[in-house]
Amino acid sequence: MKRLLSLFIAIMLLAIGVVAQGKNAFVDLGLSSGTLWAACNVGAKSPEQFGDYFGWGEIVPHFYKGKWSKPLEDGYYGYVWPNYKYCNHSFKLLTKYCCQEEYGDDGFTDYRIMLNPDDDAASVIMGKKWCMPTEEQWQELIDECQWSWTDNYKNTSVAGYIVANRHKNNVHIFLPAAGFYDRNLFHQGGITGDYWSSSLDRNNSSYARFVSFHGNNCDIVSNNRCYGISIRAVRVPGDEVSR
């Protein structure tokens, strides 16, 4: 009986595009690139949970299970430049991922514009087959899927976007409006959703690229790498992260 029930659940999950179960479940949205999207945010156990918040290139959240991590510098808690892993106190003293001398510590540049796997929270936490989406993968999701806002996803009272296959609405992922952290202050929960890409802003190395949505507006934008922002992982069948 248990085997029949398990088989039935597996068939139902495949029917809605879910390829696995649990926190590493992913959905095949039928995208041109073959990219598969995780069903939940990094740190979440279900689609409606917000999950954890990360600075760009950081693999440990500053706020975890209701507690703030010890600051790198006294008096600076949370998602702020003096507490950011890859700078010396200031956004103009970057120590990794820098393309302009004016943003580098003592003129430092390395011209890296994509996160290395060991700086990719999705890859480190979920395994080598996973990674943070590139800017191009986010754009593909925007262009090829139907985005529909809801204030109450599956009666959970959680707002966000249902992102569905254009031909099969039941095949979808849910991106909750999880807000973001600036310093130790939480903003816009239930109103705004921000999700990192793995791409640096090529024109301003203190910024990284991410998807931001608010109501009917959804764009790929740039802002401070030190902000605490959500991550939704992706994978490509048969591929491992190599950048």
N, C-alpha and C positions, 0 to 999 in steps of 0.2 A: 504493500500500500504506500509506504514511504517513497519507494522508488518511482511509482506512478505519479505521486504528487510532485516529486522533484522534477520529473520529466515534463509534467504539465506546466510547472512554473518556468522551466527553461524555454519551452515553446512559446509561452506568453511573452517572456522577455525578448526573445528574438523577434517576435511580431512587432514590437514597438522599438526595435533597433538597439536594445540593450544587449551588449555582447558578453558581459560578465556581471557578477553580483558583488555587493560590498563596497567598501570605500574606493576600490580600484575599478569599479564598473565604468564602462564607456559606451558611447552611442555612435553608431554609424549613420550619419546624416546624408549619405550619398553624395559627398562633396567630390569635386573633380580631382583633387589631389589625393583622395583616399584617406585624408586625415580623419582620425577618430577623436572625439571629444569626451573628456571625463564627464561622468554624470554629476559629480559633486565638486565643490571647491576644495582646494588643498586644506586639510585640517577639518573638513566636514565629513559627517557620516551619512547625510541624506541631502538631496538637492536643495531643500529650502534652508538648510543651515548655512550661516555666513562663512564659517571656517576661520582660518587664521589670516593675519595681515603681515605683509613682508615689505621691507625696503627693497628696492630693485637690486638684485645681486646678493641679497642676504638670504641665508638658508634657515635662520632661526628667528621666529617672531619676537618682538620686544614685549608684547603683551600675550601671555599664554596661560590658559586656565585661570583667568581672573587675577593674575599677578603680573607686575612689571618686572622685567629683567633688571639686573644691576647695571646702572649706566656706565659707559666708558669714561665719562667725565662727571665729576660730582655736580649735582644740581641740574643735570640735563636728562630728564626721563623721556622715554618713548621715541617717537619717530622724528628725530631732529638731527641736523647736520653734525653736531659734536658727538652724537651717538651712532653715527653711520659708519659702517665697516670700512669703506674704501675712500676715506678722506682724513685729513688732519684738521679737524674742528670746523672747516669751512668748505662750502661748495666750490671755492676757488683754489682748494688745495687737494684735489683728487689724487688718489694713489693707484687707481686702476680704472680701465675703460675711459680713456680720455683722448680726444682728437684735437683739442685746441690748447696751446701752451698757456693761455691766460686762465684756464681752469685747472691746470696741473700743479701739483706741489713742486715748487722750484722748476716750473716749466715742463713737468713730466708729461709725456705722451706715449701711448702704446697703440693707438689707432684701432683698438678693438671695438667693434660695433655690435657684437652679439655676445651674449653671456656664455662663458665656458660651462660645461656640464657640472663642475664642482661648485659653481656659483648659482646654479639653477635649482631653486627650491623644489620644483616639481620632480626633477630628476633625482635629487638627493633623497627626498622623502618617499617618493612612490616607486623608484627604481629606474634603471637605465633606459627602459623603453619609453619612458615618459619625459616630457620637457614642457617648458613654458612655450606658448605659441609665439611665432614670429608675427611681426606686423602684417605680413602678407597672409598668414593663416587667419588672422582676425578679419582682414578685408574680405577674404574668400567667404567666411562665415556670414558677414554682412551682406555680401552680394548674392549668395546662392541660397540663403534660407529666408523663411518668413519670420519676422520678428513681431511678436504680439505682446503688448503690455497687459499685466494682470495685477490687481490689488490683493488677490487672495488665491494663491497657487494651491490647487487641490485642497481647499478649505483649511490651509495652514495659517491664514492671515498674513502671509509673507508676500510682499510685492516684488515684482521684477519682470524680466522678459522671458517668455517662452520662445525658444528659437527652434523652428521646426523645418523638416524637409518640406519643400514646396508642394510635393505631390502626396505626401503622407503626413497629415498633421499630428497623428499619434506618435510619430517618430520625432522626438524632440529632446533638447536639454533645457534646463531652467537656470537662468542666471539671476540670483537674487540681488535686489538693490541693497547691497551690503555696506554702503557708505565707505568711509576711509578714515585713517588717523593722520592728524598733523600734530606733532609733539605728543602729548598724552591726552589729546582731546579727540573725541569721536564725532564725526560729522555725517549728516545726511543719510543715516540709516533708514531704510524703507523708502527713500526718495531717489538716491543716486547709486549707480553701480559703477565701480572702477575696477578694471582688470588688467594687470601688467601683461605686456609682451616681453619677449627676450631682446628687443631691439633698442639700442641707444639712439637718442636724438642726435643726428649727424651734425647739426648746426649749433648745439649747445650741450656740451658733455655733462653738465650738471642735471640734465633732463633725460628721461627715458620715455618711450612710447607706450601708451596704454589705451584701451577702449574705455570710453566714458559714456554712460547713458543717463538721461534725466527726462522722464516722461516720453515724449515722442522723438526726442533728439538722441542720436547715437553716432558718435564720431570717434576717430582715432586721434588722440591729442598727446601733448607732452606736458610733463610737470616734474617737480623735484624728485630725484631718485630716493631721497630719504623718507618720503611719505609711506605710510602703512597702507598697502593696497592688496586686494584679493588676487588670488591666482587660480585659474582654471587650466588644468593640464591637457595636453594632447599627445597622441602617438600616431605613428604611421606604421601600418602592418609590415613586419619583417625588418624594421629599422630600429637602430639604437641611436642615442644622442651622440653626435660627433661634430663638434664645432671648434 
